[in-house]
Amino acid sequence: MKAQSTCVRVFADTAHIESSKQRLAAAEPGLQALAQVLALAGNEVRLKMLFLLLDQQQLCVCDLADVLQMNVSAISQHLRKLKDGGVVQARKVGQTVFYTLTPALRPLVQPLLASVSTALPTATV
């Protein structure tokens, strides 16, 4: 069965349509940021990395490689994509680079991972 390509309506609520356009325009920056996060988090490894960074606050490449049981090179490639996308930021301490979630995007990432985080015990350091 072929979908209809036309819209049939008796009355177009132009005020509602204009209001929706304005609300969409106002939400555009946040929607773009969320789309970027979701595009990057669509990869399971990067999603796990975001989960770990949200849970642990900061981790170095070696920590992520050990936890995810991957080589440092592969982890670095994923971190590069997250960094280039503005989702994580790096801070160098001596020769070690620590990665954290970008503070501005933390509120976007936290609700996405809340459902898996709530079932887990709190990490102890």
DSSP file (Angstrom, degrees, kcal/mol; ACC not computed):
  #  RESIDUE AA STRUCTURE BP1 BP2  ACC     N-H-->O    O-->H-N    N-H-->O    O-->H-N    TCO  KAPPA ALPHA  PHI   PSI    X-CA   Y-CA   Z-CA
    1    1 A M              0   0    0      0, 0.0     2,-0.4     0, 0.0     0, 0.0   0.000 360.0 360.0 360.0 132.9    0.0    0.0    0.0
    2    2 A K        -     0   0    0      1,-0.1     2,-0.1     3,-0.0     3,-0.1  -0.695 360.0-120.7 -90.5 135.7    1.4    3.4   -1.0
    3    3 A A        -     0   0    0     -2,-0.4     2,-0.2     1,-0.1    -1,-0.1  -0.453  31.8-106.1 -73.4 146.2    1.4    6.2    1.5
    4    4 A Q        -     0   0    0     -2,-0.1    -1,-0.1     1,-0.1     0, 0.0  -0.475  21.5-158.8 -70.7 142.1   -0.5    9.4    0.6
    5    5 A S        +     0   0    0     -2,-0.2     2,-0.3    -3,-0.1    -1,-0.1   0.296  67.8  75.4-104.6   8.3    1.6   12.3   -0.4
    6    6 A T  S    S-     0   0    0      2,-0.0     2,-0.5     0, 0.0    -2,-0.1  -0.856  70.7-135.3-119.7 157.0   -1.0   14.9    0.3
    7    7 A C        -     0   0    0     -2,-0.3     2,-0.6     2,-0.0    -2,-0.0  -0.932  15.2-160.2-109.8 130.3   -2.4   16.4    3.5
    8    8 A V        +     0   0    0     -2,-0.5     2,-0.3     0, 0.0    -2,-0.0  -0.943  25.9 148.0-114.4 117.0   -6.1   16.8    3.8
    9    9 A R        -     0   0    0     -2,-0.6     3,-0.1     1,-0.1    -2,-0.0  -0.994  41.3-146.6-145.7 151.9   -7.3   19.3    6.4
   10   10 A V  S    S+     0   0    0     -2,-0.3     2,-0.4     1,-0.3    -1,-0.1   0.856  87.3  21.2 -83.0 -37.9  -10.3   21.6    6.7
   11   11 A F        -     0   0    0      2,-0.0     2,-0.6     3,-0.0    -1,-0.3  -0.993  63.5-149.1-140.3 128.4   -8.6   24.4    8.6
   12   12 A A        -     0   0    0     -2,-0.4     2,-1.6    -3,-0.1     3,-0.1  -0.874  17.3-142.0 -96.9 119.5   -5.0   25.3    9.0
   13   13 A D     >  -     0   0    0     -2,-0.6     4,-2.4     1,-0.2     3,-0.2  -0.634  21.8-177.7 -81.1  89.1   -4.4   26.9   12.4
   14   14 A T  H  > S+     0   0    0     -2,-1.6     4,-2.7     1,-0.2     5,-0.2   0.830  78.6  54.8 -62.7 -33.8   -1.9   29.5   11.2
   15   15 A A  H  > S+     0   0    0      2,-0.2     4,-2.4     1,-0.2    -1,-0.2   0.917 110.6  46.3 -64.7 -41.8   -1.3   30.9   14.7
   16   16 A H  H  > S+     0   0    0     -3,-0.2     4,-2.3     2,-0.2    -2,-0.2   0.901 113.2  49.3 -65.9 -41.9   -0.4   27.4   15.9
   17   17 A I  H  X S+     0   0    0     -4,-2.4     4,-2.1     2,-0.2    -2,-0.2   0.925 112.9  46.7 -63.8 -45.1    1.9   26.8   12.9
   18   18 A E  H  X S+     0   0    0     -4,-2.7     4,-2.2     2,-0.2    -2,-0.2   0.901 112.0  50.9 -64.8 -41.4    3.6   30.2   13.4
   19   19 A S  H  X S+     0   0    0     -4,-2.4     4,-2.4     1,-0.2    -1,-0.2   0.905 110.0  50.0 -61.6 -42.4    4.0   29.5   17.2
   20   20 A S  H  X S+     0   0    0     -4,-2.3     4,-2.4     1,-0.2    -2,-0.2   0.890 109.0  52.0 -64.9 -39.7    5.5   26.1   16.4
   21   21 A K  H  X S+     0   0    0     -4,-2.1     4,-2.4     2,-0.2    -1,-0.2   0.913 111.0  47.7 -61.4 -43.1    8.0   27.6   13.9
   22   22 A Q  H  X S+     0   0    0     -4,-2.2     4,-2.3     2,-0.2    -2,-0.2   0.907 112.2  48.6 -66.1 -42.3    9.1   30.2   16.5
   23   23 A R  H  X S+     0   0    0     -4,-2.4     4,-1.8     2,-0.2    -1,-0.2   0.891 112.0  49.8 -65.0 -39.0    9.5   27.5   19.2
   24   24 A L  H  X S+     0   0    0     -4,-2.4     4,-0.8     2,-0.2    -2,-0.2   0.915 110.3  50.0 -65.0 -42.9   11.5   25.3   16.8
   25   25 A A  H >< S+     0   0    0     -4,-2.4     3,-0.6     1,-0.2    -2,-0.2   0.899 111.3  49.0 -62.7 -40.2   13.7   28.3   15.9
   26   26 A A  H 3< S+     0   0    0     -4,-2.3     4,-0.3     1,-0.2    -1,-0.2   0.843 114.1  45.9 -67.3 -33.4   14.4   29.0   19.6
   27   27 A A  H 3X S+     0   0    0     -4,-1.8     4,-2.5     1,-0.2     3,-0.3   0.544  85.3 100.1 -85.2  -7.6   15.2   25.4   20.3
   28   28 A E  H <X S+     0   0    0     -4,-0.8     4,-2.6    -3,-0.6     5,-0.2   0.861  79.0  49.4 -52.0 -48.8   17.5   25.0   17.2
   29   29 A P  H  > S+     0   0    0      0, 0.0     4,-2.1     0, 0.0    -1,-0.2   0.926 114.8  45.2 -59.8 -42.6   20.8   25.4   19.0
   30   30 A G  H  > S+     0   0    0     -3,-0.3     4,-2.4    -4,-0.3    -2,-0.2   0.880 112.8  50.8 -66.9 -37.8   19.9   22.8   21.7
   31   31 A L  H  X S+     0   0    0     -4,-2.5     4,-2.6     2,-0.2    -1,-0.2   0.888 109.5  50.6 -66.7 -39.2   18.5   20.5   19.0
   32   32 A Q  H  X S+     0   0    0     -4,-2.6     4,-2.1    -5,-0.2    -2,-0.2   0.916 111.5  48.1 -63.8 -42.6   21.7   20.7   17.0
   33   33 A A  H  X S+     0   0    0     -4,-2.1     4,-2.3    -5,-0.2    -2,-0.2   0.923 113.2  47.4 -63.3 -44.0   23.8   20.0   20.1
   34   34 A L  H  X S+     0   0    0     -4,-2.4     4,-2.9     1,-0.2     5,-0.2   0.898 109.9  52.8 -65.4 -40.2   21.6   17.0   21.0
   35   35 A A  H  X S+     0   0    0     -4,-2.6     4,-2.4     2,-0.2    -1,-0.2   0.899 109.4  50.1 -61.3 -40.1   21.8   15.7   17.4
   36   36 A Q  H  X S+     0   0    0     -4,-2.1     4,-2.1     2,-0.2    -2,-0.2   0.930 112.4  46.5 -63.6 -46.1   25.6   15.9   17.5
   37   37 A V  H  X S+     0   0    0     -4,-2.3     4,-3.0     1,-0.2    -2,-0.2   0.930 113.9  48.2 -62.1 -45.7   25.7   13.9   20.8
   38   38 A L  H  X S+     0   0    0     -4,-2.9     4,-0.8     1,-0.2    -1,-0.2   0.876 109.0  53.5 -65.5 -37.0   23.2   11.3   19.5
   39   39 A A  H  < S+     0   0    0     -4,-2.4     3,-0.3    -5,-0.2    -1,-0.2   0.921 115.9  39.5 -62.9 -42.8   25.2   10.9   16.3
   40   40 A L  H >< S+     0   0    0     -4,-2.1     3,-1.1     1,-0.2    -2,-0.2   0.871 114.4  52.7 -74.3 -37.0   28.4   10.2   18.2
   41   41 A A  H 3< S+     0   0    0     -4,-3.0    -1,-0.2     1,-0.2     6,-0.2   0.548  86.2  86.0 -77.0  -6.2   26.7    8.2   20.9
   42   42 A G  T 3< S+     0   0    0     -4,-0.8     2,-0.5    -3,-0.3    -1,-0.2   0.640  73.9  82.2 -68.9 -12.9   25.1    6.0   18.2
   43   43 A N  S <> S-     0   0    0     -3,-1.1     4,-2.5     1,-0.1     5,-0.2  -0.821  81.7-138.8 -91.6 129.8   28.3    3.9   18.3
   44   44 A E  H  > S+     0   0    0     -2,-0.5     4,-2.3     1,-0.2     5,-0.2   0.871 100.7  50.7 -59.4 -40.6   28.3    1.4   21.2
   45   45 A V  H  > S+     0   0    0      2,-0.2     4,-2.2     1,-0.2    -1,-0.2   0.942 112.9  45.4 -63.7 -46.5   31.9    1.9   22.1
   46   46 A R  H  > S+     0   0    0      1,-0.2     4,-2.4     2,-0.2    -2,-0.2   0.864 110.9  54.1 -66.6 -34.1   31.5    5.7   22.3
   47   47 A L  H  X S+     0   0    0     -4,-2.5     4,-2.3     2,-0.2    -1,-0.2   0.915 109.0  48.4 -63.5 -42.5   28.2    5.3   24.2
   48   48 A K  H  X S+     0   0    0     -4,-2.3     4,-2.6     2,-0.2    -2,-0.2   0.890 110.0  52.4 -63.1 -39.3   30.1    3.2   26.8
   49   49 A M  H  X S+     0   0    0     -4,-2.2     4,-2.7     2,-0.2    -2,-0.2   0.915 109.1  49.0 -63.9 -42.3   32.8    5.8   26.9
   50   50 A L  H  X S+     0   0    0     -4,-2.4     4,-2.4     2,-0.2    -2,-0.2   0.910 110.6  51.6 -62.5 -41.8   30.2    8.5   27.6
   51   51 A F  H  X S+     0   0    0     -4,-2.3     4,-2.4     2,-0.2    -2,-0.2   0.939 112.1  45.9 -58.6 -47.8   28.7    6.3   30.3
   52   52 A L  H  X S+     0   0    0     -4,-2.6     4,-3.1     1,-0.2     5,-0.2   0.900 112.9  49.0 -64.8 -41.2   32.1    5.9   32.0
   53   53 A L  H  X S+     0   0    0     -4,-2.7     4,-1.4     2,-0.2    48,-0.3   0.866 112.4  48.4 -68.0 -35.0   33.0    9.5   31.8
   54   54 A L  H  < S+     0   0    0     -4,-2.4    -2,-0.2    -5,-0.2    -1,-0.2   0.906 117.5  42.5 -66.8 -41.1   29.7   10.5   33.3
   55   55 A D  H  < S+     0   0    0     -4,-2.4    -2,-0.2    -5,-0.2    -3,-0.2   0.887 126.3  29.9 -72.6 -41.6   30.1    7.9   36.0
   56   56 A Q  H  < S-     0   0    0     -4,-3.1     2,-2.0    -5,-0.2    -3,-0.2   0.475  91.1-137.8-102.7  -4.0   33.8    8.6   36.8
   57   57 A Q  S  < S+     0   0    0     -4,-1.4    44,-0.5    -5,-0.2     2,-0.3  -0.295  79.6  18.2  76.0 -52.4   34.1   12.3   35.9
   58   58 A Q        +     0   0    0     -2,-2.0     2,-0.3    42,-0.1    42,-0.2  -0.996  63.3 173.3-150.3 145.5   37.4   11.9   34.2
   59   59 A L  E     -A   99   0A   0     40,-1.8    40,-3.2    -2,-0.3     2,-0.2  -0.988  23.7-129.6-147.1 152.0   39.5    9.1   32.7
   60   60 A C  E  >  -A   98   0A   0     -2,-0.3     4,-2.2    38,-0.2     5,-0.2  -0.533  37.1-101.0 -94.9 170.4   42.7    8.8   30.7
   61   61 A V  H  > S+     0   0    0     36,-0.7     4,-2.6     1,-0.2     5,-0.2   0.890 122.6  52.9 -57.7 -42.5   43.0    6.8   27.5
   62   62 A C  H  > S+     0   0    0      2,-0.2     4,-2.6     1,-0.2    -1,-0.2   0.893 107.2  51.7 -64.1 -39.9   44.7    3.9   29.4
   63   63 A D  H  > S+     0   0    0      2,-0.2     4,-2.6     1,-0.2     5,-0.2   0.947 112.5  45.6 -59.9 -48.2   41.8    3.7   31.9
   64   64 A L  H  X S+     0   0    0     -4,-2.2     4,-2.7     1,-0.2    -2,-0.2   0.896 112.2  51.6 -62.9 -40.5   39.3    3.5   29.1
   65   65 A A  H  X>S+     0   0    0     -4,-2.6     5,-1.9    -5,-0.2     4,-0.8   0.911 112.0  46.8 -62.9 -42.6   41.4    0.9   27.2
   66   66 A D  H  <5S+     0   0    0     -4,-2.6     3,-0.3     3,-0.2    -2,-0.2   0.932 115.7  44.0 -65.3 -46.1   41.6   -1.3   30.3
   67   67 A V  H  <5S+     0   0    0     -4,-2.6    -2,-0.2     1,-0.2    -1,-0.2   0.922 120.9  39.2 -66.5 -44.1   37.9   -1.0   31.2
   68   68 A L  H  <5S-     0   0    0     -4,-2.7    -1,-0.2    -5,-0.2    -2,-0.2   0.498 104.6-128.8 -86.3  -3.1   36.7   -1.6   27.6
   69   69 A Q  T  <5 +     0   0    0     -4,-0.8     2,-0.3    -3,-0.3    -3,-0.2   0.930  65.6 125.9  54.0  50.8   39.4   -4.2   26.9
   70   70 A M      < -     0   0    0     -5,-1.9    -1,-0.2    -6,-0.2     2,-0.1  -0.861  66.0 -93.2-129.8 164.5   40.5   -2.4   23.7
   71   71 A N     >  -     0   0    0     -2,-0.3     4,-2.0     1,-0.1     3,-0.3  -0.458  34.1-115.4 -79.8 157.5   43.8   -1.1   22.5
   72   72 A V  H  > S+     0   0    0      1,-0.2     4,-2.7     2,-0.2     5,-0.2   0.846 113.2  58.3 -60.0 -37.5   44.9    2.4   23.2
   73   73 A S  H  > S+     0   0    0      2,-0.2     4,-1.9     1,-0.2    -1,-0.2   0.918 107.2  46.1 -61.2 -45.2   44.9    3.3   19.4
   74   74 A A  H  > S+     0   0    0     -3,-0.3     4,-1.8     2,-0.2    -1,-0.2   0.908 113.4  49.4 -65.1 -42.2   41.2    2.3   19.0
   75   75 A I  H  X S+     0   0    0     -4,-2.0     4,-2.7     1,-0.2    -2,-0.2   0.920 108.9  53.5 -62.3 -43.7   40.2    4.3   22.1
   76   76 A S  H  X S+     0   0    0     -4,-2.7     4,-2.3     1,-0.2    -1,-0.2   0.874 105.9  52.9 -60.0 -39.0   42.1    7.3   20.9
   77   77 A Q  H  X S+     0   0    0     -4,-1.9     4,-1.7     2,-0.2    -1,-0.2   0.915 111.2  45.9 -64.0 -42.6   40.3    7.3   17.6
   78   78 A H  H  X S+     0   0    0     -4,-1.8     4,-2.2     1,-0.2    -2,-0.2   0.911 112.2  51.1 -66.1 -41.9   36.9    7.2   19.4
   79   79 A L  H  X S+     0   0    0     -4,-2.7     4,-2.9     1,-0.2     5,-0.2   0.880 105.8  56.2 -63.1 -37.3   38.0   10.0   21.8
   80   80 A R  H  X S+     0   0    0     -4,-2.3     4,-3.2     2,-0.2     5,-0.2   0.921 108.2  47.6 -59.7 -44.3   39.1   12.1   18.8
   81   81 A K  H  X S+     0   0    0     -4,-1.7     4,-1.8     2,-0.2    -2,-0.2   0.916 113.7  47.0 -63.9 -42.6   35.6   11.9   17.3
   82   82 A L  H  <>S+     0   0    0     -4,-2.2     5,-2.6     2,-0.2     6,-1.1   0.892 115.4  46.0 -65.7 -39.0   34.1   12.8   20.6
   83   83 A K  H ><5S+     0   0    0     -4,-2.9     3,-1.7     4,-0.2    -2,-0.2   0.932 111.8  50.0 -69.4 -46.0   36.5   15.7   21.1
   84   84 A D  H 3<5S+     0   0    0     -4,-3.2    -1,-0.2     1,-0.3    -2,-0.2   0.831 109.8  53.2 -61.0 -31.7   36.0   16.9   17.5
   85   85 A G  T 3<5S-     0   0    0     -4,-1.8    -1,-0.3    -5,-0.2    -2,-0.2   0.451 115.8-117.6 -82.5  -0.9   32.3   16.8   18.1
   86   86 A G  T < 5S+     0   0    0     -3,-1.7    -3,-0.2     2,-0.2    19,-0.2   0.659  84.0 115.7  76.6  15.5   32.6   18.9   21.2
   87   87 A V  S   <S+     0   0    0     -5,-2.6    15,-2.7    -6,-0.2     2,-0.3   0.818  77.2  26.7 -87.8 -33.3   31.3   16.2   23.5
   88   88 A V  E     -B  101   0A   0     -6,-1.1     2,-0.3    13,-0.3    13,-0.2  -0.880  67.3-153.5-125.1 160.6   34.5   15.6   25.5
   89   89 A Q  E     -B  100   0A   0     11,-2.7    11,-2.3    -2,-0.3     2,-0.3  -0.948  12.8-133.5-131.4 155.4   37.4   17.8   26.4
   90   90 A A  E     -B   99   0A   0     -2,-0.3     2,-0.4     9,-0.2     9,-0.2  -0.818  13.6-171.7-112.6 147.3   41.0   17.0   27.3
   91   91 A R  E     -B   98   0A   0      7,-2.4     7,-3.2    -2,-0.3     2,-0.5  -0.973  16.9-143.4-139.0 122.5   43.3   18.2   30.0
   92   92 A K  E     -B   97   0A   0     -2,-0.4     2,-0.5     5,-0.2     5,-0.2  -0.732  16.6-179.1 -92.2 129.7   46.9   17.3   30.1
   93   93 A V  E >   -B   96   0A   0      3,-3.5     3,-2.1    -2,-0.5     2,-0.4  -0.941  69.4 -49.6-125.3 105.6   48.6   16.6   33.4
   94   94 A G  T 3  S-     0   0    0     -2,-0.5    -2,-0.0     1,-0.3     0, 0.0  -0.554 122.3 -24.8  65.1-122.3   52.3   15.8   32.8
   95   95 A Q  T 3  S+     0   0    0     -2,-0.4     2,-0.4    -3,-0.1    -1,-0.3   0.453 122.0  92.8 -98.8  -2.1   52.3   13.2   30.1
   96   96 A T  E <   - B   0  93A   0     -3,-2.1    -3,-3.5   -36,-0.0     2,-0.6  -0.778  61.6-152.4 -98.0 134.8   48.8   11.9   30.9
   97   97 A V  E     - B   0  92A   0     -2,-0.4   -36,-0.7    -5,-0.2     2,-0.4  -0.923  10.7-159.4-105.8 122.7   45.7   13.3   29.1
   98   98 A F  E     -AB  60  91A   0     -7,-3.2    -7,-2.4    -2,-0.6     2,-0.4  -0.832   5.1-150.0-102.3 139.6   42.5   13.1   31.0
   99   99 A Y  E     +AB  59  90A   0    -40,-3.2   -40,-1.8    -2,-0.4     2,-0.3  -0.883  17.6 172.8-111.6 140.1   39.1   13.3   29.3
  100  100 A T  E     - B   0  89A   0    -11,-2.3   -11,-2.7    -2,-0.4     2,-0.2  -0.929  40.2 -93.3-135.4 160.2   35.9   14.7   30.7
  101  101 A L  E     - B   0  88A   0    -44,-0.5   -13,-0.3    -2,-0.3     5,-0.1  -0.525  52.0 -99.9 -68.9 143.2   32.5   15.4   29.3
  102  102 A T    >>  -     0   0    0    -15,-2.7     3,-1.4    -2,-0.2     4,-1.3  -0.516  31.2-131.6 -63.4 125.4   32.1   19.0   28.1
  103  103 A P  T 34 S+     0   0    0      0, 0.0     3,-0.4     0, 0.0    -1,-0.1   0.845 104.4  55.0 -51.7 -39.1   30.3   20.8   31.0
  104  104 A A  T 34 S+     0   0    0      1,-0.2     4,-0.2     2,-0.1   -17,-0.1   0.807 112.8  42.5 -66.2 -28.3   27.8   22.4   28.6
  105  105 A L  T X> S+     0   0    0     -3,-1.4     4,-2.1     1,-0.2     3,-1.0   0.571  88.8  89.2 -95.5  -9.8   26.8   19.0   27.2
  106  106 A R  H 3X S+     0   0    0     -4,-1.3     4,-2.8    -3,-0.4    -1,-0.2   0.897  84.9  55.0 -53.5 -44.1   26.7   17.1   30.5
  107  107 A P  H 34 S+     0   0    0      0, 0.0    -1,-0.3     0, 0.0    -2,-0.1   0.776 110.0  47.8 -63.6 -23.5   23.0   18.0   31.0
  108  108 A L  H <> S+     0   0    0     -3,-1.0     4,-0.8    -4,-0.2    -2,-0.2   0.872 115.9  42.4 -79.6 -38.5   22.2   16.5   27.6
  109  109 A V  H  X S+     0   0    0     -4,-2.1     4,-1.7     1,-0.2     3,-0.2   0.876 103.7  65.9 -76.4 -39.2   24.1   13.3   28.2
  110  110 A Q  H  X S+     0   0    0     -4,-2.8     4,-0.9     1,-0.2     3,-0.4   0.903 102.1  44.9 -56.0 -49.9   23.0   12.6   31.8
  111  111 A P  H  > S+     0   0    0      0, 0.0     4,-0.5     0, 0.0     3,-0.3   0.854 109.1  58.4 -64.9 -30.9   19.3   12.0   31.1
  112  112 A L  H  < S+     0   0    0     -4,-0.8     3,-0.2     1,-0.2    -2,-0.2   0.870 116.6  33.1 -63.0 -35.5   20.2    9.7   28.1
  113  113 A L  H >X S+     0   0    0     -4,-1.7     4,-2.0    -3,-0.4     3,-0.5   0.421  92.4  95.9-101.3   0.2   22.2    7.5   30.4
  114  114 A A  H 3X S+     0   0    0     -4,-0.9     4,-2.2    -3,-0.3     5,-0.2   0.867  78.6  58.0 -60.8 -38.1   20.1    7.9   33.6
  115  115 A S  H 3< S+     0   0    0     -4,-0.5     4,-0.4     1,-0.2    -1,-0.2   0.844 113.6  37.8 -66.3 -32.1   18.1    4.7   32.9
  116  116 A V  H <4 S+     0   0    0     -3,-0.5     3,-0.3    -4,-0.2    -1,-0.2   0.766 115.2  55.2 -86.6 -25.8   21.2    2.5   32.9
  117  117 A S  H >< S+     0   0    0     -4,-2.0     3,-1.3     1,-0.2    -2,-0.2   0.837  97.8  61.6 -73.8 -33.5   22.9    4.4   35.7
  118  118 A T  T 3< S+     0   0    0     -4,-2.2    -1,-0.2     1,-0.3    -2,-0.1   0.760  99.4  55.6 -68.3 -24.3   20.1    4.1   38.2
  119  119 A A  T 3  S+     0   0    0     -4,-0.4    -1,-0.3    -3,-0.3    -2,-0.2   0.539  96.2  83.6 -84.4  -5.6   20.3    0.3   38.3
  120  120 A L  S <  S-     0   0    0     -3,-1.3     2,-0.1    -4,-0.2     3,-0.1  -0.720  82.9-112.1-102.7 148.3   24.0    0.4   39.2
  121  121 A P        -     0   0    0      0, 0.0     2,-0.1     0, 0.0    -2,-0.1  -0.405  46.9 -92.5 -68.7 153.3   25.6    0.7   42.6
  122  122 A T        -     0   0    0      1,-0.1     2,-0.1    -2,-0.1   -67,-0.0  -0.445  44.3-112.0 -68.2 137.5   27.6    3.9   43.2
  123  123 A A        -     0   0    0    -68,-0.1     2,-0.4    -2,-0.1    -1,-0.1  -0.438  26.9-148.0 -70.9 141.6   31.2    3.7   42.3
  124  124 A T              0   0    0     -2,-0.1    -1,-0.0     1,-0.1     0, 0.0  -0.928 360.0 360.0-112.9 138.3   33.7    3.9   45.2
  125  125 A V              0   0    0     -2,-0.4    -1,-0.1     0, 0.0    -2,-0.0   0.394 360.0 360.0-110.0 360.0   37.1    5.4   44.8
